[in-house]
């Protein structure tokens, strides 16, 4: 039942029209603390931005006799979100979740100790929602939280002998149609991640 610091950073960003990210989107680490999330926004006359960021870890082969994999991360979030419109549409969203990728091992061996890996499936946990705001025609919504306790957990069935990689991930989304603004600004700081084959 190890606790580990994830070692694989990843992110992807998509913007369209009047939308952008204004804080570094690359996941960072401070000692044993990992951080995901960023500041994104969309403005008038219309724009969309989405961001996925994550820290991952190669969990390795599921041992003989095991039937499940559990992954859990907990930490503190900084959450600032808002959206407003004086006659259009605005949406701001952010969540955190666990993603597990499963690979089958085939011969000949290309990865020492693991075999030749072939992707089999991807499983995601239910999201822990940090921001979920939407307004139409006329409206304004805001959330502002510092040091908010959050966690994300996934327990899933596995196949002994298959190889698993997990990610602690965040997804953010902002959209504006017409006059208005939407902003999603989060950071989720989590310590070593618990994972176990059982």
C-alpha positions, 0 to 999 in steps of 0.5 A, a space after each residue: 500500500 504505497 504512497 508515491 509522488 507522481 513523476 509524469 506531468 502532462 497538460 493540453 490546452 484548447 482556445 478559440 476566439 476570445 479565450 486564453 490561459 494567463 497562469 502557467 498551465 504546466 503541472 509543478 511540484 514543490 518537494 512532495 507536493 504536486 500542483 495541477 490547475 491554472 487560470 483560464 478565461 473567455 471574454 466577449 464577443 465569444 470564446 471557449 477555452 479548455 484545459 486538462 492538466 495532470 500528474 501521473 505514475 506508472 503503477 506497473 504490473 498487477 500482482 497475481 491474486 489481485 482483483 482491484 486497484 485503488 488510487 486516492 489523492 487529497 489536498 488543498 485547493 485554491 478556487 476562484 471562479 466567476 461568470 457574468 453576462 449583460 445579455 448573452 451566455 457565460 459558463 465557468 467550470 473546474 473539477 479534479 478526478 482520477 484516470 487509470 489506463 490499462 495495458 496488456 502485455 504481449 511478447 516479445 519483450 520491449 519494456 524490460 520487466 513489463 513486456 510489450 504494452 498494448 493499450 486496453 482501456 481508460 477508466 475515470 472516477 466521478 469528478 470532484 467539482 470545484 467550480 460549476 457556474 452558468 448564467 444566461 441573459 443577465 446574471 453574475 456568479 462568483 466563488 472564492 475559496 482558499 485552502 479548501 479541502 478536496 479529494 478524488 478517489 477511484 477503485 476499479 476492477 483489474 486483471 492480474 498481469 496487466 500494467 496500469 498507469 494512473 493520473 491525478 487530473 483537473 479539467 477546466 472549461 470557460 465559454 462566453 457567447 455575446 457580452 460577458 466574461 467567464 473565469 476558472 482559476 484553480 490550483 489543487 495541491 496534493 501530497 503523495 498519492 495512495 495506490 494499492 493493488 488488492 
